[in-house]
Amino acid sequence: MSNAPPEKTQLAELTLRDIANAGADLHEFAAVVPFTLDGNGQRAYIPTSVLRYYNPKVKLEPKDIRYLDPDFFEARIRDIGANPAAKPYQRDVSTATPAYGSFVWLRVPLEGGSYYDVTPTEAQKLMMLLTTTDKHLMIAADVYPPDIVNYLSKVFQLTVPVVQGMLRTFRQKGFIWQNDRGEWLFNQDLFRRGEITRRESTKAEQSGFRYVKMYFSSIAQMYRTESMNLGLKYLLPMLPYLHKDFNVFCLNPFQDDPFLVAPLTAARLCAAGGYERSGYGELTNLYYNQVIRTSKGTETIMTRLKEPFHGLPVGSIMLNPRVFYTGNKVIAAELEPLFLVRKRGKYKKRRKKTENF
């Protein structure tokens, strides 16, 4: 290629080799600039170092610069070329939520980490304990107060002393409290049931956090399945990177344009969750391969995109909306097939054999 300023269509044909020859670092996050390809309205991404290599006089405004994991660079360019007639994504603004059963709202910090000061093991128990609450956030509401500890011992499959220690720890942290009748309830300043209004959501963001739904059925299944216990421990610190609509783990979870969300790699996601072992594949393989039972069939906890989805590149890591979700039911319906492993079968009722008299 010549050093003359290239056309935009030429830029879209750059290969990883061209990028390497331009001196771009393919192993670290590279600054990129989005631009629109002529004729189809799709965006492509080129590292700024490459743009300057082919046009040293290129000028970039700070607002135009984004950060993108270069692992996804080639996939994005190929995706654009594979479907030149694709239309830009139009966000669905419906407020109707999916019907995934009982849920509770958790607080998730905007800047990363976990809102609740808990260890991975405590996080696992906290989420499971929340699944035993009613609409008033009362723990085991149908159980006589003196029998609650024994009941929780069976639910958690732990000894009575361990359950007592768990309740004592969560009480000291301000998560739960006990009323005069001996009933245990969760702190409604930290956890919520019901619906969150737009005003409450805006106020929360101004305070440095947002609300994310946690669905009871999926969490309980993960806790009760020994092979999925590990995965449950590291989910809370990953939630700040969960996109508000697509449930993809990314650097820009509030970005409406899916081309600008910058998905996280598996290594970075596991590090964000606090899983610091070098063999992070153990954790990701668990998320990709272990399944939960749903009304549609069996579904994985997470998935990696095998083909582009509304501008999200191949390889993006997504969380099943039946576990944690904040979007609407229209987008959730599009996400569900991505996690489906086997559809729910249809069974014929067996007819009772009748004797001939």
C-alpha positions as CSV (number, residue, x, y, z in Angstrom):
1,M,0.0,0.0,0.0
2,S,1.2,3.6,-0.7
3,N,1.5,6.3,1.9
4,A,-1.2,8.3,0.2
5,P,-4.3,8.9,2.3
6,P,-6.4,5.8,1.7
7,E,-10.1,5.7,1.0
8,K,-12.4,4.4,3.8
9,T,-13.1,1.3,1.9
10,Q,-9.4,0.6,1.7
11,L,-9.0,1.0,5.4
12,A,-11.7,-1.7,5.9
13,E,-9.5,-4.2,4.0
14,L,-6.4,-3.8,6.2
15,T,-5.2,-7.1,7.6
16,L,-3.6,-7.9,11.0
17,R,-0.3,-8.1,9.1
18,D,-0.8,-4.6,7.8
19,I,-1.5,-3.4,11.3
20,A,1.7,-5.1,12.6
21,N,3.7,-3.5,9.9
22,A,2.4,-0.2,11.0
23,G,3.8,-0.7,14.4
24,A,0.6,-1.3,16.3
25,D,0.8,-3.3,19.5
26,L,-1.5,-6.3,19.0
27,H,-1.1,-7.6,22.6
28,E,-2.4,-4.5,24.5
29,F,-5.4,-2.4,24.3
30,A,-5.1,-0.1,21.3
31,A,-6.8,3.2,20.7
32,V,-9.2,3.0,17.8
33,V,-11.3,5.5,15.9
34,P,-14.8,4.5,14.6
35,F,-15.9,5.6,11.1
36,T,-18.8,4.8,8.8
37,L,-18.2,2.8,5.7
38,D,-19.8,4.4,2.6
39,G,-23.0,2.8,1.4
40,N,-24.1,0.6,4.3
41,G,-23.9,2.6,7.4
42,Q,-21.8,0.1,9.3
43,R,-18.9,1.0,11.5
44,A,-15.3,-0.3,11.3
45,Y,-12.4,0.2,13.7
46,I,-8.8,1.0,12.9
47,P,-6.0,1.6,15.5
48,T,-5.0,5.2,15.5
49,S,-1.4,4.2,15.0
50,V,-2.4,2.6,11.7
51,L,-4.3,5.7,10.6
52,R,-1.3,7.9,11.4
53,Y,1.0,5.4,9.5
54,Y,-1.0,5.9,6.3
55,N,-1.9,9.5,6.9
56,P,0.5,11.3,9.4
57,K,-1.7,14.4,9.4
58,V,-4.8,12.7,10.6
59,K,-6.5,14.6,13.4
60,L,-8.6,12.9,16.1
61,E,-10.8,14.6,18.6
62,P,-10.7,13.0,22.2
63,K,-14.4,12.2,21.9
64,D,-13.7,10.1,18.8
65,I,-11.2,7.7,20.5
66,R,-12.5,4.5,22.0
67,Y,-10.6,1.5,23.5
68,L,-11.1,-1.9,22.0
69,D,-9.4,-5.3,22.6
70,P,-7.4,-5.9,19.4
71,D,-8.3,-9.6,19.6
72,F,-11.6,-8.6,18.1
73,F,-10.3,-6.3,15.4
74,E,-10.1,-8.9,12.6
75,A,-13.5,-10.4,13.5
76,R,-15.1,-7.0,13.3
77,I,-13.7,-6.2,9.9
78,R,-14.8,-9.6,8.6
79,D,-18.2,-9.2,10.1
80,I,-18.8,-6.0,8.2
81,G,-17.6,-7.4,4.9
82,A,-19.8,-10.5,5.3
83,N,-23.0,-8.6,5.5
84,P,-22.7,-5.2,3.6
85,A,-26.5,-4.8,3.6
86,A,-26.9,-5.0,7.3
87,K,-28.8,-2.2,9.0
88,P,-27.5,-0.3,12.0
89,Y,-28.9,-1.6,15.3
90,Q,-31.9,0.2,16.6
91,R,-32.3,-0.1,20.4
92,D,-35.6,-1.4,21.7
93,V,-37.0,1.0,24.3
94,S,-39.7,-1.3,25.7
95,T,-39.8,-1.4,29.5
96,A,-41.5,-4.8,29.7
97,T,-39.3,-7.3,31.5
98,P,-38.9,-11.1,30.9
99,A,-40.9,-13.5,33.0
100,Y,-38.1,-15.6,34.6
101,G,-39.8,-16.0,38.0
102,S,-38.9,-14.5,41.3
103,F,-36.0,-12.1,41.5
104,V,-34.3,-9.5,43.7
105,W,-32.5,-6.3,42.8
106,L,-28.8,-6.2,43.8
107,R,-26.7,-3.1,43.9
108,V,-23.7,-3.1,41.4
109,P,-21.0,-0.4,41.6
110,L,-20.4,1.6,38.4
111,E,-16.6,1.6,38.7
112,G,-16.0,-2.2,39.2
113,G,-15.7,-4.5,42.1
114,S,-18.5,-5.7,44.4
115,Y,-20.9,-3.4,46.3
116,Y,-21.0,-5.9,49.1
117,D,-17.9,-6.5,51.1
118,V,-17.9,-10.3,51.0
119,T,-15.4,-13.1,50.2
120,P,-16.2,-15.4,47.2
121,T,-17.6,-18.0,49.6
122,E,-19.7,-15.4,51.4
123,A,-21.0,-14.1,48.1
124,Q,-22.1,-17.6,47.1
125,K,-24.0,-18.0,50.4
126,L,-25.5,-14.5,50.2
127,M,-27.0,-15.1,46.8
128,M,-28.4,-18.4,47.8
129,L,-29.9,-17.0,51.0
130,L,-31.7,-14.3,49.0
131,T,-33.5,-17.1,47.1
132,T,-35.3,-18.1,50.3
133,T,-37.0,-14.7,50.7
134,D,-40.6,-13.6,50.0
135,K,-41.8,-10.3,48.5
136,H,-41.0,-8.6,51.8
137,L,-37.4,-10.0,51.8
138,M,-38.2,-12.2,54.8
139,I,-36.1,-15.3,55.0
140,A,-38.1,-18.6,55.1
141,A,-41.3,-16.7,55.8
142,D,-43.4,-20.0,55.9
143,V,-41.2,-21.5,58.6
144,Y,-41.7,-21.1,62.3
145,P,-38.9,-18.8,63.6
146,P,-37.3,-21.3,66.0
147,D,-37.0,-23.8,63.1
148,I,-35.4,-21.4,60.6
149,V,-31.8,-22.4,61.3
150,N,-32.6,-26.1,60.9
151,Y,-34.5,-25.3,57.7
152,L,-31.6,-23.3,56.2
153,S,-29.2,-26.1,57.2
154,K,-31.1,-28.4,54.9
155,V,-31.4,-25.8,52.1
156,F,-27.6,-25.0,52.2
157,Q,-26.6,-28.6,53.0
158,L,-24.5,-27.2,55.9
159,T,-24.3,-28.0,59.6
160,V,-26.3,-25.9,62.1
161,P,-23.2,-24.2,63.6
162,V,-22.1,-23.1,60.1
163,V,-25.5,-21.7,59.3
164,Q,-25.6,-19.8,62.6
165,G,-22.1,-18.4,61.8
166,M,-23.4,-17.3,58.3
167,L,-26.4,-15.5,59.8
168,R,-24.2,-13.8,62.4
169,T,-21.7,-12.7,59.8
170,F,-24.4,-11.2,57.5
171,R,-26.0,-9.5,60.5
172,Q,-22.7,-7.9,61.4
173,K,-22.3,-6.6,57.8
174,G,-25.8,-5.1,57.9
175,F,-27.3,-7.4,55.3
176,I,-29.9,-8.9,57.5
177,W,-31.7,-8.2,60.8
178,Q,-34.0,-10.0,63.2
179,N,-37.3,-8.6,64.5
180,D,-39.0,-9.1,67.9
181,R,-40.7,-12.3,66.7
182,G,-37.4,-13.9,65.7
183,E,-37.9,-13.6,62.0
184,W,-35.0,-12.8,59.7
185,L,-35.3,-10.1,57.0
186,F,-32.9,-8.6,54.5
187,N,-32.0,-4.9,54.7
188,Q,-34.2,-3.1,52.1
189,D,-31.7,-0.3,51.8
190,L,-29.3,-2.8,50.2
191,F,-31.6,-5.3,48.4
192,R,-35.0,-4.7,46.7
193,R,-38.0,-6.7,45.5
194,G,-40.6,-5.4,43.2
195,E,-40.0,-2.9,40.5
196,I,-37.4,0.0,40.4
197,T,-38.7,3.2,39.0
198,R,-36.8,5.3,36.5
199,R,-36.3,8.0,39.1
200,E,-34.9,5.5,41.6
201,S,-32.6,4.1,38.9
202,T,-31.3,7.6,38.0
203,K,-30.7,8.4,41.7
204,A,-28.8,5.2,42.1
205,E,-26.5,6.0,39.2
206,Q,-25.9,9.4,40.7
207,S,-24.8,7.7,43.9
208,G,-22.3,5.5,42.0
209,F,-24.2,2.2,41.6
210,R,-27.0,0.6,39.5
211,Y,-29.6,-2.1,40.1
212,V,-29.3,-5.6,38.5
213,K,-31.9,-8.3,38.7
214,M,-30.9,-11.7,40.2
215,Y,-33.3,-14.5,39.3
216,F,-33.8,-17.1,42.0
217,S,-34.3,-20.3,40.0
218,S,-30.9,-20.1,38.2
219,I,-29.0,-19.1,41.3
220,A,-30.5,-22.0,43.3
221,Q,-29.7,-24.5,40.6
222,M,-26.1,-23.3,40.4
223,Y,-25.7,-23.5,44.2
224,R,-27.2,-27.0,44.4
225,T,-25.0,-28.4,41.6
226,E,-21.6,-29.1,43.0
227,S,-19.8,-28.6,39.7
228,M,-21.3,-25.1,39.4
229,N,-20.5,-23.9,42.9
230,L,-17.2,-22.5,41.8
231,G,-18.8,-20.3,39.2
232,L,-21.3,-18.8,41.6
233,K,-18.5,-17.4,43.8
234,Y,-17.1,-15.1,41.2
235,L,-20.2,-13.6,39.5
236,L,-20.7,-10.6,41.8
237,P,-17.5,-8.7,40.9
238,M,-18.1,-9.4,37.2
239,L,-21.5,-7.6,37.2
240,P,-20.2,-4.0,36.8
241,Y,-19.0,-5.1,33.3
242,L,-22.4,-6.5,32.3
243,H,-24.0,-4.6,29.4
244,K,-27.4,-3.1,30.3
245,D,-29.1,-4.6,27.2
246,F,-27.1,-7.4,25.7
247,N,-25.6,-9.0,28.8
248,V,-22.2,-9.0,27.2
249,F,-19.2,-8.4,29.5
250,C,-17.6,-5.2,28.2
251,L,-15.8,-2.0,29.1
252,N,-18.7,0.2,28.2
253,P,-21.8,-1.4,29.7
254,F,-23.9,1.8,29.2
255,Q,-23.1,2.3,25.5
256,D,-26.2,2.1,23.3
257,D,-24.2,1.3,20.2
258,P,-23.1,-2.3,20.3
259,F,-20.1,-1.5,18.0
260,L,-18.6,0.6,20.9
261,V,-19.1,-1.7,23.9
262,A,-15.5,-3.2,23.7
263,P,-16.1,-6.8,24.9
264,L,-13.8,-8.3,27.6
265,T,-11.6,-11.3,26.9
266,A,-11.9,-14.4,29.1
267,A,-8.7,-13.6,31.0
268,R,-9.7,-10.1,31.8
269,L,-13.2,-11.2,32.8
270,C,-11.9,-13.8,35.2
271,A,-9.4,-11.2,36.7
272,A,-12.3,-8.8,37.2
273,G,-14.2,-11.5,39.1
274,G,-11.2,-12.0,41.4
275,Y,-10.2,-15.4,40.0
276,E,-6.4,-14.9,40.0
277,R,-5.3,-18.4,39.1
278,S,-3.3,-18.7,35.9
279,G,-5.5,-21.4,34.6
280,Y,-8.6,-19.3,34.2
281,G,-9.8,-21.8,31.6
282,E,-11.2,-23.9,34.5
283,L,-13.6,-21.2,35.4
284,T,-14.6,-20.2,31.8
285,N,-15.1,-23.8,30.8
286,L,-17.5,-24.3,33.7
287,Y,-19.6,-21.3,32.6
288,Y,-19.7,-22.4,29.0
289,N,-20.4,-26.1,29.6
290,Q,-22.6,-26.4,32.8
291,V,-26.3,-26.1,32.2
292,I,-29.4,-25.0,34.0
293,R,-32.9,-26.2,33.4
294,T,-35.4,-23.7,32.1
295,S,-38.9,-23.6,30.6
296,K,-37.3,-23.7,27.1
297,G,-34.9,-26.6,27.9
298,T,-31.3,-26.8,29.1
299,E,-29.2,-23.6,28.8
300,T,-25.6,-22.7,29.5
301,I,-24.6,-20.1,32.1
302,M,-22.5,-18.1,29.6
303,T,-21.7,-18.4,25.9
304,R,-19.1,-17.1,23.4
305,L,-20.6,-15.7,20.3
306,K,-19.9,-18.0,17.3
307,E,-21.3,-15.4,14.8
308,P,-21.9,-11.6,15.0
309,F,-24.9,-10.5,17.0
310,H,-26.2,-6.9,16.5
311,G,-22.7,-5.7,15.9
312,L,-21.1,-7.6,18.8
313,P,-18.1,-9.5,17.4
314,V,-17.4,-13.2,17.4
315,G,-15.9,-14.3,20.7
316,S,-17.8,-11.9,22.9
317,I,-18.7,-13.5,26.3
318,M,-22.3,-13.2,27.3
319,L,-24.2,-14.1,30.5
320,N,-27.5,-15.9,30.4
321,P,-30.3,-13.3,31.2
322,R,-32.0,-15.9,33.3
323,V,-29.2,-15.5,35.9
324,F,-28.7,-11.7,36.0
325,Y,-30.4,-9.1,33.7
326,T,-31.6,-5.5,33.5
327,G,-32.9,-5.3,29.9
328,N,-36.4,-5.8,28.4
329,K,-38.1,-9.0,27.3
330,V,-37.8,-8.2,23.6
331,I,-34.0,-8.3,23.7
332,A,-34.1,-11.2,26.2
333,A,-36.0,-13.2,23.7
334,E,-33.3,-12.7,21.1
335,L,-30.6,-13.7,23.6
336,E,-32.2,-16.9,24.9
337,P,-31.4,-19.0,21.7
338,L,-27.7,-18.2,22.1
339,F,-27.6,-20.3,25.4
340,L,-29.9,-23.1,24.4
341,V,-28.2,-26.5,24.4
342,R,-31.3,-28.7,24.1
343,K,-34.9,-27.8,23.6
344,R,-37.5,-29.1,26.1
345,G,-39.0,-32.3,24.8
346,K,-42.6,-33.0,24.3
347,Y,-43.8,-36.1,26.0
348,K,-47.0,-38.0,25.3
349,K,-49.1,-39.1,28.3
350,R,-49.1,-42.8,28.8
351,R,-52.4,-44.4,28.6
352,K,-53.3,-46.8,31.3
353,K,-53.9,-50.3,30.1
354,T,-57.5,-51.4,30.4
355,E,-58.4,-55.0,31.0
356,N,-61.1,-56.6,28.9
357,F,-63.9,-58.1,30.9
